Amino acid sequence: MAKPLHQLDDIQLRRWVVAGTPVAKSDGGGLTFTLSAAGAASWVLRYRVAGTIRREMTIGSYPDLTLAEARKKAQKLRVLISDGKDPALEKQKDKTRQQADWTMRDLVADYRAHVLKLPTYAADTIKYRNYDIDQVVLPKLGHRRVADISTVDLVFLLKQLKRSWLICKRIRTGLGQLMDHAIAHGLIVTNPVTGIKLKALKGERPPVKKRVMLSTAELSTLLRSTGEIGVANALALRILLATCVRGIELVRAEWTHIDWQRATWWIPDESVKTRTGFLVPLTPTVLDWFQQLKALADESKYVLPARSTRRTKHGDNHVGRTTLWAAITRAFERGQLDITRFTPHDTRSTAKGHLRNLGVSKEISEIALNHKLEGMEAVYDVREEIPERRIALERWATFLVECENSGPPTPRGNVIALPGRHAA
């Protein structure tokens, strides 16, 4: 026998909510009030399709949907059920139909809300991806239905872009990720970006700029000339060279990341290009440079605190990512550096080359630059701190000090390699 309707009242509902004890109470006719252990109250309609198949669907949250409103909504749904329809299935169909009509603007909004954010992507990647979306994707395709966009449309868009080869490649990558998101939502079956070759549209990729390796003589000149760029910049340059890190990783470094006792520097996920944090061993030489920076940092939490009022107007902040390189560029322009012009990334290629010349194996030199090892070595060597890396970086720091103090030193011949491995 069916339970009579309207078994609940507002006083009961309020008491259950205040008590916070999970309940499931029927109001009759399949309408049920539920309260979860987390305190979420909602209305559920339980019913049968074709007299046998059991179904239930949430029709609203309490108190947003009052008892009286829930009863009216349940009554309307019961009419549909009596006509042989399944409200839960119809609701799902409506949702599917609405999603099938998504435009690229709808897709972008969902992609930004659920995918394009920290820590999945680095802040710079998010910045450039959003720029490309706002400047290219939405103006050209924002009004179009996702399901209607074809490879031909995207080829036409990329061909019309008056952007550099590398920027077009970045936009193509962003479009591919957007369409992957569309596939995940069932809006399309295949990615229309797949198969688009930029070489066919824009010609050969421009030659990649060859990395610079400063010679020992140039390192000697550079390190003896750092007085021209200021004390803090000079120390930052030495640390950047000696630790083999990327410039942004040093710029964002905080004092809490430095473990003075263990002589290590933890670089967190959000500062790393690969989004995976890593540990840098600090040799006594490099620790001393950090201590000198500590004395200059005053009360800032950053190793390299901002120096301009523009960057500190909202409180403590780190220096800009181009601060060091602007100082070095000015020294070049003033004729104070008579060496090969180099870029920020060239500190890493310089370190790589000299580490190999100092007898450091290929594997350890790659680890020193936080590059991924390949093959089974990458699978099984999961050490956070690698002693061979510390030894290699101490040798490299000593080399730098000798370059500065007594001219180009003589490279060593003994090899630092991973245990059980032959040096490359």
N, C-alpha and C positions, 0 to 999 in steps of 0.2 A: 504494500500500500504506500502511495506517495505521501511524503510528509506535507502537512499543511503549510501554506505560505505565511510569510511575515512572522517568523518566530523570534527575530531579534529586535532589540530596541537600542536607541542611541546611548542610553546610560550604560548598558552592558558593554558596548563597544569601547566607550571611554575608559571603563574600569579595566578591561583587558589590556588596552594600550598602556595605561599607567602601570599595571602589574608587570608588564613586559614578559610574561610567560607565553611561550609559543602555543597557539591554539588554532583550531580549524572548526568553525561552528557554522552549521547550515541554517539558512534563512528559509529553506523550503524551495521546491521547484528547481533544485540544482545550484542555486546561488549560495556561495559559501564565503564567509569572512575568514581570512587567514592572517596570522601574525607570526612572523619568523623569529628565530632566536636573535637575529640582528636588529629586531624592532621594526621591520618593514611590514606594514599592514596593507592588504590588498583584497580585491574582490575577484573570486574565481567562479566561473560558470561551468558546472559539470553536467554532461548530457550524453545521450547515445545517438549514433547515426544508424539509420536503418534498423533501429530497435536493438542492435547487438553491439556495435563498435563503440567503445567508451572514449570520450573526448573530454578535454577541459581546456579552457582558455582564460587568461587574465583579462578582465574587462576594465580595470582601473585600480588606482591606489586610494587608500583611505588615509586622511579625510578629504583628499582632493575630490574624490567621488563619494558623495554622502550616501547614507543608507537609502534614502528615498530615490536618489538619482540612480543608484545601482539597481534597485528594483525595476525602475522604468527601462533601463538598458537591457536588463535580463529578460524582461517581458518581450521586447522587440526581437531579441535574438531567439527566444523560444518560438516566436511566430515563424521565423526563417527555418528553424529546425523542423517544425511541423509540416512545412512545405517541402521537406526532403533535402534541405541545404545544410552544409557544414560550415558554420561561422568561422571556425579556426582555419579551415582550408581557404575560405574566401578572403580572410584577413591576410594570409600568406600570399595569395595570388595578387591581392591589391599591392602589397609591399613589393612583390616581384615586378609587377607592371610599372610601378612608380620608379623603381630602380632602373628598369630597362629604358626609361625615358631620360635618364641622367644625361645632362650636357657635360662638356669638358669642364665647365665651371663647377658643376656639382662634384665631379670626380676630383678636381684639384682641392676643393674644400675638404673632402673626406681624406685625401692623401696627406694634406697638411695637418689635419687633426690627429691622425692615427699613425703616420709613418715618418714624415719629414720633421723630426724633432730630436733633441738630445735625449739619451746618449747614443741613439742609433746612428746619427750622423754628426760629424764635426760641425762646429759653429760656422766655419767658413763654407763648408759644403752646403749647409742650409741657406746661408746668405746668397750664394751664387745660384743655387737651384731656384730659390724664390725670385731672384732677379730675372732669370730666364723665363720663368712662368709668367711673371707680370709684364715683361717687355715683349715676349714672343708668343708664348702658347695661348694665353687668354685673349690678346688682341686678334690673333689670327683664327683661333679655334674655339674660343670660349662659348659661343652660342651653339656650336654643333653638337648633335647627339653623339655620344661616345660610340655607339654601335654602328654609326654611319661613317666613321672615319676609316679611311683605307690607306694602304701603303702609298697609293698614288697621291693622296692628299699630303702625306708627310714628306714625300719626295719633293713635291712642288714647293712646300714650305721651306725646306732646307736649301733648295736650289735658288730660291729668291732672296735668301738672307745675304745681306752685304756685311758679313762678319768674317773674321779670320778663320782659318782651317781649324784651329784648336777650339775656338769658341763654338763653331758649328758641331764639332765632336762632342763638346760638353752638352749642348742643347739636344743632340741626338740621344746621348746617354740619359738625360732627364726625361725625354719623351718615352724612352724604352721603359724606364721605371714607372712612369705614370700608367702606361698601358699594361704593365705587369699587375699593377694595382687593380686595373679594370678587369683583368682576367680573374683575379682573386675574388672579385665580387660577382663573377658570372655575367658581366656585361658583354664580354667578347670571348671568343674561343681561342684565338691565336693573336700574337702580338704583331701588329702591322709594321713595327720598327725593325723586326728581325729580317735580315737579308738586305737592309739598306746599307750599301757600302759608300762611305764618304769619299773614297778614292774615285769612284765612278762619277760622283756629283761635283766634287771640288778639286779633283786632280790629286797628285801625289802629296803626301804629308810633307810640310816644310822640314828641312833637315833639323834634327834635334841639336840644340846647342851643345857643343862638346864641353864637358866638365873640365875645370881648371884644377891642376895640382900644383900648388906653389912649391917651388924648389926649396931646398934647405937654405940657400943663400937668400931667397925672397922671404922665407919665414924669419930669418935672422933680421933682415931689414924691417919687416913689418913689426915684429915684437919690440925692436929697439926704437920704433917710431910711434908707439902707441900713446906717448905723452901728448901727441897732437890731437887726440880724440877725447881726452878727459879720463880721469881716474876710473870712474865707474864703467865707462865704455871699454877701457883697456882691460879691466878685470873680466868683464862679460865676454870679450873676445877670446881671452885666454881660456876661460871655462868652456866656451863653445867649441873651441878647437880640441881641448884636452878630453872632453867627455863625449865628443862625436854626436851630440844631440842636435835636433833641429832648432832653429832660432825661436820658433813660437813656443817650444817646450821650455826654453830658458826664460823667455819673456813672462810666461804664466806661472813660473815657479814661486812657491810660497815657503816661508821658513818652516812651517809645520811639516813640509815634505822632506826636510833634511833631518836625518838621524845622525847626530854628532857622535854618539857612542859606537854605532855600527859602521860609521863612515859610509853612509849610503844616501842616495837621493831617489825618492819614489816619484815617478812621473805618472800622474793619474790618467785614467782612460780619456777624460774629456780634453786633455792636452795633446793626445797622440793621434797622428794621422790614421793609424789603423784601429783606433778606438780601444786598444788594449794596453793598459798601463804596464810599466816595466821598471826595474830597479837598476840604477846606475851606481856602481861602486865608486867611491870618492877616495882618491889617493891622498896622502898627506899634503902633497903640493897643491892639489885642487881644493882640499879643505881649507888650507890657508887663504886661498883666493876668496872662497866663500866667507870666511871670517872677516876679511877686509871689507867685503860688500856689506856684511852685517853691521859693521861700525858706521857705514855710510847710510844705511837704510832707516835710521832713526826708529820710529815706532811703527813703521809700515809692516804689514804682514807679507809683503812681496819682497823677493830677493832683489828685484829691480823696480823700485817704486817710481811712479810717474813724477815728472819734473815740471810739467806745464800745468798752469791753472785750468786749462781746457780739459785736461784729463782728471783733475782732482776736484772739480767743482761739485761733484756728487759724492765726494768722500775718497777714501783710500783706493788707489788703483795702480796697476802696473804700467810700465812704459809702453809706448806704442811698438808694434812689431817691426817698424822700420827705423826706430830711433838709432840703433847702433849703426845700421847701414847708411843712414843719412850722414852720420858723423864721419864714417870712413870715406864716403863719396866726396864730402867737402875736403877731406885731407888730400884725396887724389886731385881734385880740381885746383887746390892751392899749390900743387906740385910738391907736396910733402911726402908722398909715397912713390918711390921710383921702382915699382914692381908691376907685375901683370895685374890688370884689373880683374877683380873676382866678385862673385855674387855670394849671397848668404849660403847657398847650397854647396858652394865650392869649399867651404870649411870641411865638409864631410868627405868630399872626394880627395882633398888634401890629406886628411887624416887616414883615409883608406889606403892611399898610395904609400904613405910613409910607414904605416903599420906593417904593410907587406915587406917594405924594404928593411924594416927593423927585425924581420924574422918571424912575424906573427902569421899564423896559418890563415888560409882563406876563411875557414869556418869561424875562427875567433874574431877576425876582422869584420866579418859580416854581423856577428853578434854584437860587436862593439858599436856598430851603426844601427842596432835594433832592426836588422833585416831578418826575415824569416829563413831558417834553414830549410833545406829541401829533403824530400824522401823520408826514410825511417828515422834519420837523426832528429828531424823536426817532431816526429811522433813520440819518440821515447825520451828525448832530453828535455825534461820539463823543469829543470832547476831554475829557481828564481834568481839566485846569486851564483855566478859561475866564477870560480877562483881564477881560471885561466884569463878571463876577461879583466879581472882586477890587475893581474900581473902585466897584461898587455897595455892597459891604460896607464899604469905606473911607468912603464918603459917609455911610452909616448909622452907623458907629462915631463919626464926627465929630459927627453930629447928636446922638447920645446924650451925648457929652462936653459939648456946648454946652447940652443940656437940664440937665445937672447943674450946670454952672458959671455959666451966665448966664441961665437961664430959657429958655422955649420959643423956638427959633430960627425963622427964616423959611425955608419950603421953597424949594428951587431949582426952576428951570423947565426946564433942559436935560435931554433924555431919554437914558438909557443903554439901548441896544437891541442885539440881535444884529446883526452885520454883514449888510447887504443886506436887512434887514427893516424894516418900518414899525412904529413903536411902537404898542402897543395903547392 
